[in-house]
Amino acid sequence: MSSSDKETTIVAFCCIYCAYAAADLAGSMRLQYPSNVRIIRTPCTGRLEVEYFLRAFENGADGVLVAGCEEGSCHFKEGNLIAKRRVNYARKLLAESGLEAERLKMVNVSAAGARLFTGHVREMAETVQRLGPSPLNRAKTRVQQEIKP
Amino acid sequence: MHSAEPEKATEKATELMKMSVARARLLSPLTGTSFAVDQTGLVIGGGVSGMTAALALAGQGFKVHLVEKSDRLGGRALDLRYTLEHEDISPFVAGIVKEAEEHPNIIFHLGADVTNVAGFIGQFKVSLFQDGTDSEVSCGAIIVATGAAPAATGEYLRGKDQGVITQLELEQRLQKGDFAPGRRNVVMIQCVGSRNEERPYCSRICCSMSVKNALKIKKLDPSAGVYVLYRDIRTYGFREKYYKQAREAGVIFIRYEPDAPPLVSQDNGLVVSVKSPDFPEPVEIETDCVVLSTGVDAAGDNRRVADMLKVPINADGFFVEAHLKLRPVEFATEGIFLCGLAHSPKHMDENISQARAAASRASTVLSKAYLEVGAQVSQVDQSKCISCMTCTKVCPYGAPTVNADHKAEIIAAKCMGCGICAAECPACAIQLNHFESRQFKDMLDELFRSGKEERRPAVVPEKSGVL
């Protein structure tokens, strides 16, 4: 099995006030976007700890998106700016540990930005495709293990 | 969203469900604190929508602040004269203005601007700027009814030839009686500056408006030639009847394609030439009156209002509701509602229905003396607190304080539940209720759990929600 056969997974942490609503709107609008994204709702991107991003990669995520409100319009004033700082820090940690920093990305989407949101997911899916699955990705073996008796 | 790959979509749904179940195992019952609701409404915008909403609330016994930017009530309806159903609009508008003005529960702020909005559902503080002075009013719910504006255009010799007018101007002239059709033709052009790159949406009302004015001309002078150049006629719902009536009355509808719009020239009087996919040759119409249907523009102030209220507007500048179908007249931010043209272009009857719906939703807030919120707040495990003061520095609301024991404590009424402190606390002493660290981590673990690993045993929810 070549590494490119592996199923990839993107974890998207979405702020309930913007990106989560945008993802919901994308559904209402029936926009097509990569199906390997798994959305985790957060009250604000400012809630997210660096540990969560690292945990996702440790478990085998191939890409992590942190989607918060547009800068200046955070529901909690500055949660998204704090998240940006943490994401930038986590990217350094990723690079130091040998993973590509591009696998982790902070994006800003408004609640009406359904197309923008799906665009960001698509972009991350392309990044993951270009970089190949993460060395920590166990997804394909997981599926096979489940099939075997 | 993934209609092309149903198996993958099911897999996604299954995994999302697994993650939610993993999180649900760790949820614990929360009890919130209650706070008093200021049982007063505030409506931004004194047009038909705003007045309808204000009257609906006032009629239920709530005090309502009605804030209008201009010094006159009525909004865009003041420009309109009659409806498609041949009803006079002016007496209706005058009636609703009179009713609002005489209502003891409505407090008017005419010529006032909203300059700041603070607080939250049940306890908003709205700053107003009126007659050169600042003031502040309190309210429990806000209805946004800021309206819209007719789009301006310079196309089709608009502004260069007096014979080129807009549908609104035509309507006003028809009502005043100084529009004499007769002899020559009237040509109406639809979708002017609409449904293009600059303004991609359909303004919804212009087709009906043309049909309305075309019928009026035909009624005044059945021999007048009325041509409507259109892309698609959208006289939706029961309005279709009037489109049929217009065709029966002899109004000629000519379709044009967006890449070949009609041409208006003024060499020997106004001449409109149009190439229709329905005719083999271009058609030339001599006329002395070209009427443009220019569509609806979002109010220029929307961006500023949206920023103050922290509610979204779309790329076209209209406000966006929380959910198209499930929460159509409210914003995701609790306690703020919307109606009228501020939301999207629509007919007056639709605006009135929406205004009543918004008032009805707002009254679900205002009818309560107390609201219970604040269950989703941060909590400090004081045995872990190292008194570093980080939480007091990062909180945007000043909710954490240090108590007499030198331990952090969070004032629930001030906490908005963002979780910034919980993520920042170096001692992991703070948890945000309902969004605890272990819940996030378990979701991430469950997503990537292989089939062979053992399931975790069920847990009994802890009372505090703190790890």
Interface residues (C-beta under 8 A of the other chain):
Chain A: T9 V11 I16 Y17 C18 A21 D24 L25 A26 G27 S28 R30 L31 Q32 Y33 S35 N36 V37 R38 I39 I40 T42 P43 C44 G46 R47 L48 E49 E51 Y52 R55 A56 N59 G60 A61 G72 S73 H75 F76 K77 E78 G79 I82 R86 S110 A111 A112 T118 R138 A139 T141 R142 Q145 E146
Chain B: M1 H2 S3 A4 E5 K8 A9 E11 K12 E15 L16 M19 D307 K310 P312 I313 N314 A315 V320 A322 H323 L324 K325 A332 T333 Q376 V394 P396 Y397 M416 G417 C418 G419 I420 A422 A423 E424 L432 H434 F435 S437 F440 K441 M443 L444 D445 L447 F448 S450 G451 K452
